[in-house]
Amino acid sequence: MSSWQKQLEKSIIHPRDIPVRFIDGAGALARITDAYPMRVNPYFLSLIKKKGDPIWKQVIPDEQEFRDTICMTDPLNEENLSPVPNLVHKYPDRALFLVSSECAVYCRFCTRKRKVGTDRMKVSRETVREGLNYLRKTTEIRDVLLSGGDPLLLTDEYLQWILEALRRIKTIEIIRIHTRVPCALPMRVTTRLVRMLKKFHPLYINIHFNHPDEITAEAAKACGRLADNGFPLGGQTVLLRGVNNSAATMKQLMHRLLQIRVRPYYLFQADMTRGTNHFRTSIEEGLAIMKTLIGHTSGLAVPAYTVDAPGGGGKIPLTPDYVKRLDSELIFENYCGVTCSYGNVVY
């Protein structure tokens, strides 16, 4: 058994097994994990410094998950946008293909917390075949995102089978893998895995990081192994109350991602997923954070701040308002601290 498989085998899956220094009592949390499963592997557990810190909040169950009466079970309407099981066709030329039902850690803010890691999410070779058949028939789809669960928790052989089948579909130009593994279980990124993935270039890998403390020597090594072998790496982050909703934390995270060759790609407003309302911030708070990045650090370090519209409306980019309309003239604020005119436009 490999080291990453041993990590998974030793994962905490019940509140009673959480170290006492990180929890007061496990009894009240058991009913939460009955509904929303728990998995914290030893590596990710080792990143927790104290109870209530940003890593702790992401993976330790909280009674607030059962007090949420605002958010929705399926906020992105994925079930109704799935023409076949585990394949979401929301955008004309793209498809989200769910090929795994498990993750290295179960994040308490997960969009699919209703089903990931439970028997409510049935992913099998048969469902994957159904998805592949749909992709063959639907020739307008040119971009496929592999997600789940986490595709990198599949065996090398099974993932290779999926990628080979996708590459045989001539209308598919782009394959992306969305994963948290290099962050949450970096020892899974083996030389053997990377050697296999290299056969399927161009292959884009988007990695989920939420806090600077997740960028360890192990995570940097995993990302470096991927980058060295030609994989473009994008960073995806969810804006989470009590985890990263401060300008200083976000800027540090974006800078550290660049240092390990992960280009910040998306900063997501947290989805309105049932059981996650305590993580959600206001959009105004997110825009204020973006203002501290835009123009104050390298453009490479500025992700696209985006909200995935409830009901399946798709991703909507959000940007700070730098432009005001006054008396039918455009005023560009804070431009070198002066106002100057050019033609009919005021800068």
Secondary structure as UniProt FT lines:
FT   HELIX           3..9
FT   HELIX           15..17
FT   HELIX           20..22
FT   HELIX           27..29
FT   HELIX           30..35
FT   HELIX           42..45
FT   TURN            46..47
FT   TURN            51..52
FT   HELIX           54..59
FT   HELIX           63..66
FT   TURN            75..76
FT   TURN            78..81
FT   TURN            85..86
FT   STRAND          87..88
FT   TURN            92..93
FT   STRAND          94..98
FT   TURN            108..109
FT   TURN            111..117
FT   TURN            119..120
FT   HELIX           125..137
FT   TURN            139..140
FT   STRAND          143..147
FT   HELIX           151..153
FT   HELIX           156..167
FT   TURN            170..171
FT   STRAND          174..179
FT   HELIX           181..184
FT   HELIX           186..188
FT   HELIX           191..197
FT   HELIX           198..200
FT   STRAND          203..208
FT   HELIX           212..214
FT   HELIX           217..228
FT   TURN            229..230
FT   STRAND          233..239
FT   TURN            241..244
FT   HELIX           247..259
FT   TURN            260..261
FT   STRAND          263..269
FT   TURN            274..275
FT   HELIX           277..279
FT   HELIX           283..293
FT   TURN            295..296
FT   HELIX           299..301
FT   STRAND          304..309
FT   TURN            310..313
FT   STRAND          314..317
FT   STRAND          323..326
FT   TURN            327..328
FT   STRAND          329..332
FT   TURN            333..334
FT   TURN            336..337
FT   STRAND          341..342
FT   TURN            343..344
FT   STRAND          345..346
//
